[in-house]
Amino acid sequence: MSTQKLLTFVQDITRLLEARPSEDVILAEGKKLVASLVASAEWLPEAFRKAHPEHYQQYLLYADPLDRLSIVSFVWGPGQKTPVHDHLTWGIVGGLIGEEKEITFRKQADGSYQASGEGVLHPGEVTAVSPAIGDVHEVSNHLADQASISIHVYGANIGRVHRHVFDPQTGAARAFVSGYANDVVPNLWN
């Protein structure tokens, strides 16, 4: 299995960020790059495709040494989902295998969070999040009989960011740092 496609993506997204474009440009151009990456799944090593029987897995594929970006594979077993949470940075998500359901939330005047939309991400499709366009959501595997995998690119080392999980009814926030499921990252120069 060749990691050349991932290496090329890392180089292209890094070049984009080096130009210091606006977030709108990062999301527009980054979506094109992510769409190219998730057009096929053969490049993702088996070690970063493994579902856990109890909870979703977040595997780090690459982290920029200056914390400008991170690339992560999310693996969702049947029935697995996140709590309602934020990101506090821009993110681009591409469907790789299976189907991922997203429910977006908006904060209400009373502090609670109300569902504001939903959609299903299929292989090859791309979406985005950011505090500017909508940053709070819940994500789940939309398939009951197989794992789903998506590739996420964030404008920070997302596994180190102090973020929040929300109780939608009360709006109560609990701080968390997601970390990663893996201890090693792919060798991009194999």
Secondary structure, DSSP 8 states (H G I E B T S, - for coil): ---HHHHHHHHHHHHHHHT---HHHHHHHHHHHHHHHTT--TTS-GGGS---SSS-EEEEEEE-TTSS-EEEEEEE-TT-B--SB--SS-EEEEEEES-EEEEEEEE-TTS-EEEEEEEEE-TT-EEEEBTTTB--EEEEE--SSS-EEEEEEESS-GGG--EEEE-TTT--EEEE----S-SS---TT-
